[in-house]
């Protein structure tokens, strides 16, 4: 299930699905989730032991186990529990562990996974999530950069990457921006007229996006690999 939202408000309605994946900037999305719960249910996040928000560059198996343990505890308040997970990426092990947590959700327990891109999600986990895309304007802006990257020769591509990502000194932010770039590459290539070169380029991007789910992926190395190996796509 999915929904693309062009407005500032979250497209949430009561009754809620038990698990969501919201694609976009976590710093903008998390406050909207909290505002929705306070408005609709009188559920205040501040000082509430039934509210949990974890922020990670990479969400790993250790974090997934802690989340499962927290989700299994009895609620302190009226029964509702809210979990928000903001991360740049998730390892495959963590996704499989989270899948088990979501297979038998406790009543009135809600999970929101905030990611810069859903392209790296396992199919099994994605099927359990209601997908919301809140990065429409940003995606449109990034498409022009992505197209410029694809039509350029390798030396120019490396220069473009340095100009766009070289100044990012925050690890989590850098991962988020690079994930969004991979997602933009995937989207632009998927919409291009299909031929052998485009198909090969799309496969290479998908492989890099999946490889980026590892424990310590180098986003710089992955992006430079794409800059040097992707065919020029007009």
KEBAKE-668749 format. One line per 4 residues: number of its first residue (from 0); for each residue x negated, y, z of N, C-alpha, C, CB. Coordinates in steps of 0.05 Angstrom, whole numbers, always signed. Each point is the difference from the previous one (the first is absolute). Glycine has a CB too. Example, Ala and Ser with C-alpha at 12.3 -4.5 7.8 and 13.67 -1.06 7.14 Angstrom:
<nodes>
0 = -264 -114 +156 +18 +24 +0 -18 +24 +0 +38 -23 +25; -31 +44 -39 -16 +24 +1 +15 +22 +14 -24 -13 -43;
</nodes>
This chain:
<nodes>
0 = -17 -24 +0 +17 +24 +0 -18 +25 +0 +37 -25 +24; -28 +45 -38 -16 +24 -1 +17 +25 -5 -39 -27 -16; +28 +50 +23 +14 +25 -4 -21 +22 -3 +41 -15 +25; -39 +31 -46 -18 +23 -4 +14 +25 +8 -24 -24 -37;
4 = +12 +39 +55 +13 +24 +11 -13 +25 -10 +13 -26 +40; +2 +45 -51 -10 +25 -9 +5 +22 +20 +8 -14 -47; +7 +9 +68 +6 +21 +20 -19 -3 +23 +48 +0 -14; -46 +20 +32 -18 -1 +23 +9 -19 +21 -12 +47 -9;
8 = +38 -53 +10 +11 -18 +21 -5 -29 -7 +35 +34 +11; -37 -51 +9 -3 -28 -5 +27 -12 -8 -38 -3 +34; +38 -15 -54 +25 -12 -9 +8 -23 +18 -11 +13 -47; +17 -7 +72 +7 -21 +19 +30 +3 +7 -47 -1 +19;
12 = +60 -22 -17 +29 +0 +7 +4 -21 +21 +14 +17 -45; +6 -13 +62 +8 -20 +20 +22 -17 -11 -12 +31 +37; +10 -58 -34 -20 -15 +15 -27 -2 -15 +37 -26 +21; -58 +25 -6 -27 +0 -11 -8 -29 -7 -12 +41 +26;
16 = -6 -42 -46 -14 -25 -6 -21 -3 +23 +7 +3 -51; -16 -27 +57 -18 -3 +23 -29 +7 -6 +31 -36 +16; -38 +37 -43 -28 +6 -6 -2 +16 -26 -14 -42 +23; -2 +63 -22 -4 +18 -24 -29 +3 -6 +42 +24 +12;
20 = -47 -19 -37 -26 +9 -9 +4 +28 -13 -19 -48 -6; +7 +69 +18 +3 +26 -12 -27 +8 -12 +35 +13 +34; -35 -7 -60 -24 +7 -15 -2 +30 -2 +2 -43 -26; -24 +54 +36 -4 +28 +0 -20 +9 +21 +46 +6 -17;
24 = -45 +19 +25 -18 +10 +20 +11 -5 +28 -16 +35 -32; +2 -52 +47 +10 -9 +26 +5 +24 +19 -25 -43 -6; +8 +63 +4 +2 +23 +18 +27 +15 -4 -50 +4 +1; +61 -6 -25 +26 +13 -5 +23 -19 +6 -22 +28 -35;
28 = +18 -54 +31 +22 -19 +2 +7 -7 +29 -14 -18 -44; -7 +13 +61 +4 -9 +27 +18 +20 +16 -44 -23 -1; +40 +49 +0 +18 +18 +14 +29 -2 -9 -39 +31 +7; +43 -36 -32 +28 -2 -11 +14 -25 +11 -14 +24 -41;
32 = -2 -45 +44 +12 -25 +12 +8 +5 +28 -28 -28 -30; +11 +41 +46 +6 +6 +28 +24 +19 +2 -48 -7 +12; +49 +27 -30 +23 +19 +0 +26 -15 -6 -30 +37 -14; +29 -56 -5 +24 -15 -7 +10 -16 +24 -16 -2 -48;
36 = -2 -12 +61 +8 -17 +23 +11 +17 +23 -35 -34 -13; +23 +57 +17 +11 +17 +22 +27 +11 -7 -47 +12 +13; +51 -4 -38 +25 +11 -9 +22 -21 +0 -25 +33 -28; +19 -56 +17 +21 -21 -4 +5 -16 +25 -12 -2 -47;
40 = -9 -4 +63 +3 -18 +22 -7 +12 +28 -10 -36 -32; +2 +61 +32 -9 +12 +25 -25 -13 +10 +47 +10 +11; -63 -21 -29 -25 -14 +6 -23 +19 -2 +19 -44 -17; -29 +54 +40 -22 +19 +1 -27 -15 +1 +29 +35 +23;
44 = -47 -29 -41 -25 -15 -1 -19 +7 +22 +6 -2 -49; -7 +28 +57 -19 +9 +20 +4 -13 +27 -2 +44 -25; -19 -57 +35 +2 -12 +26 +18 -25 +1 -9 +44 +19; +15 -55 -42 +18 -23 -1 -16 -26 -3 +37 +29 -21;
48 = -35 -47 +40 -15 -25 -2 +10 -19 -22 -9 +4 +48; +33 +3 -59 +11 -16 -22 -8 +11 -27 +38 -13 +29; -56 +33 -29 -10 +11 -25 -30 -6 -2 +35 +37 +0; -43 -45 -24 -29 -8 -4 -8 +10 -27 +5 -41 +29;
52 = -27 +57 -30 -10 +10 -26 -30 -5 +0 +36 +36 -3; -45 -53 -16 -28 -6 -3 -10 +12 -26 +5 -42 +26; -29 +54 -26 -12 +12 -23 -27 -13 -5 +24 +44 +8; -28 -55 -32 -24 -15 -7 -10 +6 -28 +15 -36 +32;
56 = -42 +35 -35 -11 +1 -27 +8 -26 -14 -39 +30 +14; +33 -53 +0 +8 -26 -9 +14 -15 +22 -39 -1 -32; +63 -9 +26 +16 -15 +19 -8 -30 -2 +39 +34 -2; -52 -44 +22 -11 -28 -1 +16 -19 +17 -44 +19 -8;
60 = +33 -43 +10 +14 -22 +14 +3 +6 +29 -17 -32 -34; -3 +45 +46 +1 +7 +29 +23 +19 +6 -49 -7 +3; +52 +27 -21 +22 +19 +4 +27 -13 -5 -31 +37 -15; +32 -56 -4 +25 -14 -5 +9 -17 +24 -11 -1 -49;
64 = -9 -11 +62 +7 -16 +24 +10 +18 +23 -35 -34 -14; +22 +57 +18 +9 +18 +20 +29 +10 -6 -48 +14 +8; +53 -9 -33 +27 +9 -8 +21 -22 +6 -20 +30 -35; +13 -55 +28 +18 -22 +5 +6 -3 +30 -18 -23 -41;
68 = -3 +26 +57 +4 -2 +29 +18 +23 +11 -45 -22 +4; +41 +46 -14 +16 +23 +9 +29 -3 -9 -41 +29 -2; +45 -40 -23 +27 -3 -10 +15 -21 +15 -17 +14 -45; +3 -33 +56 +13 -22 +15 +8 +7 +28 -26 -30 -28;
72 = +17 +53 +38 +7 +8 +27 +28 +11 +2 -48 +9 +9; +61 -11 +13 +27 +10 +4 +0 +30 +1 +12 -42 +25; +8 +54 -37 +2 +29 -1 +6 +11 +28 +17 -2 -47; -28 +26 +53 +4 +13 +25 +26 +16 +1 -49 +2 +6;
76 = +58 +8 -30 +23 +18 -1 +25 -14 -8 -30 +36 -11; +44 -24 -9 +26 -11 -8 -2 -24 -19 +19 +45 +7; -43 -54 -12 -4 -24 -17 -14 +6 -26 +41 -17 +20; -41 +42 -29 -14 +7 -25 -30 +3 +4 +42 +23 -15;
80 = -57 -33 -4 -29 +3 +0 -9 +9 -28 -5 -36 +36; -14 +54 -37 -9 +12 -25 -30 -3 -2 +38 +33 +0; -47 -45 -22 -29 -4 -5 -7 +13 -27 +0 -44 +26; -20 +61 -25 -10 +14 -24 -30 -8 -4 +33 +39 +5;
84 = -39 -49 -28 -28 -8 -6 -10 +17 -23 +8 -48 +16; -27 +66 -11 -11 +17 -21 -28 -11 -6 +26 +41 +15; -31 -48 -40 -26 -10 -7 -7 +5 -29 +5 -35 +36; -31 +35 -42 -9 +3 -27 +3 -26 -16 -31 +36 +14;
88 = +27 -59 +1 +2 -26 -13 +5 -21 +21 -31 +14 -36; +39 -38 +27 +4 -23 +18 -14 -24 -11 +45 +19 +14; -58 -34 +4 -13 -24 -9 +21 -21 -6 -41 +10 +27; +34 -30 -43 +19 -22 -6 +8 -15 +25 -20 -4 -46;
92 = +1 +0 +64 +6 -14 +25 +20 +15 +16 -45 -20 +1; +42 +46 +0 +19 +17 +15 +28 -1 -12 -38 +29 +14; +39 -29 -41 +25 +0 -13 +15 -26 +5 -18 +30 -36; +4 -52 +36 +12 -26 +5 +10 -1 +29 -29 -22 -34;
96 = +14 +33 +53 +9 +1 +28 +24 +17 +3 -47 -8 +15; +47 +31 -29 +23 +18 +2 +25 -12 -12 -31 +39 -2; +27 -55 -19 +22 -14 -13 +14 -18 +21 -24 +2 -45; +9 -16 +61 +12 -18 +20 +15 +16 +21 -37 -32 -7;
100 = +27 +56 +13 +14 +17 +19 +27 +9 -11 -44 +16 +19; +45 -11 -45 +24 +11 -13 +20 -22 -7 -27 +38 -17; +18 -63 +16 +18 -21 -8 +24 -4 +19 -39 -23 -22; +34 +27 +48 +21 -3 +20 +1 +26 +17 -5 -51 +1;
104 = +14 +73 -12 +0 +25 +15 +19 +0 +23 -12 +23 -42; +3 -11 +64 +18 +2 +23 +21 +22 -6 -38 -14 +32; +62 +11 -20 +20 +20 -5 -9 +28 +9 +35 -35 +6; -27 +55 -22 -6 +28 +6 -30 +6 +2 +43 +2 +24;
108 = -59 -18 -39 -29 +5 -1 -7 +8 -29 -9 -33 +38; -4 +56 -42 -4 +11 -27 -30 +5 -5 +46 +21 +2; -54 -28 -26 -28 +3 -7 -2 +18 -25 -11 -46 +19; -8 +65 -18 -6 +17 -23 -30 -1 -6 +39 +31 +12;
112 = -45 -41 -36 -27 -2 -9 -5 +23 -19 +0 -51 +5; -19 +69 +2 -6 +23 -16 -26 -4 -15 +25 +30 +33; -24 -30 -59 -23 -5 -17 -3 +21 -22 +5 -49 +10; -29 +54 -20 -3 +17 -23 +8 -13 -26 -37 +22 +23;
116 = +38 -49 -23 +9 -15 -24 +9 -27 +9 -32 +25 -30; +52 -36 +16 +11 -27 +6 -12 -21 -18 +42 +21 +16; -61 -13 -34 -10 -18 -20 -15 -23 +12 -2 +37 -32; -10 -33 +56 -16 -22 +12 +16 -19 +18 -37 +31 -2;
120 = +63 -27 +4 +16 -17 +17 +5 -27 -12 +22 +40 +18; -24 -61 -2 +7 -27 -10 +29 -1 -7 -36 -20 +29; +42 +5 -49 +28 -2 -10 +19 -10 +23 -17 -9 -46; +7 -10 +62 +16 -11 +21 +7 +21 +21 -21 -44 -7;
124 = +2 +61 +13 +5 +22 +20 +18 +21 -12 -44 -9 +22; +38 +17 -47 +16 +20 -13 +30 -7 -1 -40 +13 -27; +46 -39 +24 +27 -9 -2 +16 +4 +26 -14 -33 -34; -1 +36 +56 +13 +4 +26 +4 +30 +6 -21 -42 +16;
128 = +10 +59 -32 +1 +29 +5 +18 +15 -18 -46 -4 +16; +59 +25 -5 +15 +19 -17 -20 +22 -7 +45 -10 +23; -50 +13 -49 -21 +18 -10 +11 +28 -5 -24 -39 -20; +11 +59 +32 +7 +28 -5 -25 +14 -11 +35 -1 +38;
132 = -32 +15 -60 -22 +16 -11 +5 +29 +5 -9 -35 -35; -10 +48 +49 +3 +28 +7 -24 +16 -11 +26 -12 +41; -39 +2 -61 -24 +14 -11 +5 +8 -29 -29 -26 +31; +53 +34 -38 +7 +5 -28 -16 +24 -10 +45 -18 +7;
136 = -45 +41 +7 -14 +23 -10 -30 -5 -1 +36 +29 +19; -47 -42 +2 -28 -5 +0 -8 -19 -22 -1 +7 +49; +18 -27 -55 -5 -19 -21 -1 +13 -27 +22 -36 +27; -4 +55 -31 +1 +15 -25 -26 +16 -4 +50 +2 +2;
140 = -60 +11 +20 -24 +15 -1 -24 -18 -6 +20 +33 +32; -21 -57 -20 -22 -17 -3 -1 -13 -28 +1 -9 +49; +21 +8 -63 +1 -13 -26 -18 +14 -20 +46 -15 +9; -47 +42 -7 -17 +15 -19 -30 -7 +5 +34 +37 -2;
144 = -42 -39 +27 -27 -8 +6 -6 -29 -10 +1 +30 +41; +19 -48 -37 -4 -27 -8 -3 -2 -30 +27 -15 +39; -11 +30 -54 -2 -1 -30 -27 +11 -9 +50 +4 -4; -58 +18 +17 -27 +11 -7 -22 -20 +6 +17 +46 +11;
148 = -14 -61 +10 -19 -21 +7 -1 -22 -21 +7 +10 +49; +16 -19 -58 +2 -22 -19 -10 +7 -27 +39 -16 +25; -36 +41 -34 -9 +7 -27 -30 +8 -1 +47 +15 -10; -59 -12 +34 -28 +9 +1 -19 -23 -3 +14 +38 +30;
152 = -39 -31 -37 -21 -20 -1 -11 -4 +29 -12 +14 -49; -3 -36 +54 -9 -5 +27 -14 +22 +14 -4 -45 -15; -15 +60 +3 -13 +22 +15 +20 +21 +9 -42 -8 -27; +61 +15 +10 +20 +20 +8 +18 -11 +22 -2 +20 -46;
156 = +9 -46 +44 +16 -12 +21 -13 +2 +27 +19 -31 -34; -45 +25 +35 -15 +1 +26 +0 +29 +11 -29 -39 -15; +27 +58 -3 +0 +28 +8 +28 +7 +11 -35 +12 -34; +56 -21 +21 +27 +5 +9 +5 -11 +28 +16 +0 -47;
160 = -26 -25 +52 +3 -12 +26 -14 +16 +21 +4 -45 -22; -28 +54 +16 -16 +16 +19 +15 +26 +7 -43 -20 -17; +54 +32 -4 +14 +26 +5 +25 -4 +17 -17 +16 -44; +31 -38 +40 +26 -3 +13 -3 -12 +28 +21 -6 -44;
164 = -40 -13 +47 -2 -15 +26 -25 +6 +15 +28 -35 -21; -48 +48 +9 -26 +3 +13 +1 +16 +25 -20 -4 -44; +39 +23 +47 +1 +18 +23 +16 -12 +23 -5 +38 -31; +17 -61 +27 +16 -12 +22 -18 -13 +20 +39 -7 -32;
168 = -40 +18 +56 -18 -11 +21 +15 -16 +21 -30 +38 -8; +57 -39 +7 +16 -15 +18 +5 -28 -12 +22 +42 +19; -30 -63 -5 +1 -27 -12 +29 -8 -6 -41 -12 +25; +59 +16 -6 +28 -8 -5 +12 +16 -23 +5 -12 +48;
172 = -11 +38 -49 +11 +17 -22 -12 -8 -26 +6 +38 +32; -32 -44 -33 -14 -9 -24 +13 -25 -11 -43 +22 +16; +48 -42 +2 +12 -25 -8 +28 +5 -11 -27 -24 +34; +42 +41 -21 +27 +6 -9 +0 +12 -28 +14 +7 +48;
176 = -32 +13 -53 -1 +13 -26 -9 -20 -21 -11 +44 +23; -8 -61 -17 -10 -19 -20 +21 -21 -6 -47 +8 +16; +62 -17 +4 +22 -19 -5 +21 +13 -18 -8 -22 +45; +14 +47 -40 +19 +14 -17 -10 +2 -29 +16 +26 +40;
180 = -42 -23 -43 -12 +2 -27 +3 -27 -14 -32 +35 +16; +27 -57 -2 +3 -27 -12 +29 -4 -8 -38 -18 +28; +57 +27 -11 +28 -3 -6 +7 +16 -24 +10 -8 +48; -21 +32 -50 +6 +17 -24 -11 -13 -25 -2 +41 +29;
184 = -22 -52 -28 -11 -15 -23 +19 -22 -8 -47 +11 +15; +56 -26 +4 +18 -22 -6 +26 +10 -13 -19 -25 +39; +30 +47 -29 +25 +10 -10 -4 +11 -29 +14 +11 +47; -35 +4 -52 -5 +12 -26 -5 -22 -21 -18 +42 +22;
188 = +2 -62 -15 -6 -22 -18 +24 -17 -6 -47 +0 +17; +64 -4 +3 +24 -17 -4 +20 +14 -19 -6 -19 +46; +5 +46 -47 +18 +15 -17 -12 +4 -28 +19 +23 +41; -44 -29 -45 -13 +5 -26 +8 -22 -20 -39 +22 +23;
192 = +38 -15 -49 +6 -21 -21 -19 -23 +4 +15 +35 -33; -4 -59 +35 -16 -23 +7 -16 -11 -23 +34 -11 +35; -60 +8 -31 -17 -14 -19 -21 -15 +17 +7 +34 -37; -26 -48 +24 -19 -16 +15 -17 +16 +19 -1 -31 -38;
196 = -7 +55 +30 -17 +17 +17 +15 +10 +24 -27 +13 -40; +52 -4 +36 +16 +9 +23 +5 -23 +19 +21 +36 -30; -15 -59 +19 +6 -23 +18 -25 -7 +16 +34 -17 -33; -57 +18 +21 -25 -6 +14 -5 +21 +22 -19 -23 -41;
200 = +24 +48 +34 -5 +21 +19 +19 -2 +24 -15 +30 -37; +41 -37 +32 +19 -3 +21 -7 -23 +19 +35 +18 -31; -44 -40 +19 -9 -23 +16 -23 +8 +18 +16 -32 -36; -36 +47 +25 -23 +8 +16 +8 +18 +23 -28 -4 -41;
204 = +47 +22 +36 +9 +18 +22 +15 -16 +22 +4 +37 -34; +12 -56 +25 +15 -17 +20 -20 -16 +17 +39 -2 -31; -59 -9 +18 -20 -16 +15 -15 +18 +20 -5 -31 -40; -2 +55 +32 -14 +18 +19 +18 +8 +23 -28 +17 -38;
208 = +54 -12 +32 +19 +7 +21 +2 -23 +20 +25 +30 -32; -24 -54 +22 +3 -23 +19 -27 -4 +15 +34 -22 -31; -56 +25 +17 -26 -3 +13 -3 +20 +23 -20 -18 -43; +32 +41 +39 -1 +22 +20 +13 -7 +26 -2 +31 -37;
212 = +17 -53 +38 +13 -9 +24 -18 -14 +19 +42 -4 -25; -67 -1 +17 -20 -13 +16 -6 +15 +26 -19 -21 -41; +3 +9 +58 -5 +12 +26 -17 +25 -2 +2 -45 +20; -21 +46 -38 -17 +24 -3 -5 +7 -29 -23 -12 +43;
216 = +44 +18 -58 -3 +6 -28 -12 +27 -4 +39 -29 -11; -57 +32 -9 -11 +26 -6 +17 +12 -22 -47 -14 +13; +63 +34 -6 +16 +13 -20 -17 +14 -21 +36 +7 +34; -59 +3 -26 -18 +14 -19 -10 -20 -21 -13 +33 +36;
220 = +4 -56 -27 -10 -21 -18 +22 -9 -19 -34 -15 +34; +58 +10 -23 +22 -9 -17 +7 +21 -21 +17 -27 +38; -15 +52 -31 +7 +21 -19 -22 +3 -21 +27 +23 +35; -52 -24 -27 -22 +3 -19 -1 -25 -19 -26 +28 +34;
224 = +33 -51 -23 +2 -24 -17 +21 +5 -22 -14 -30 +38; +37 +41 -31 +21 +5 -20 -10 +22 -20 +35 -12 +34; -49 +32 -24 -10 +21 -18 -18 -11 -21 +4 +32 +37; -20 -53 -30 -20 -11 -18 +10 -22 -18 -34 +12 +33;
228 = +56 -25 -24 +9 -24 -15 +26 +3 -15 -23 -26 +34; +40 +44 -25 +26 +3 -14 -4 +11 -28 +23 +8 +44; -8 -20 -64 -2 +11 -27 +12 +28 -1 +2 -46 -19; -11 +62 +0 +12 +26 -4 +29 -3 -10 -46 +21 -10;
232 = +65 -11 +24 +28 -3 -7 +11 +28 -7 +6 -40 +31; +3 +43 -56 +10 +26 -10 +30 +2 +6 -36 +1 -36;
</nodes>
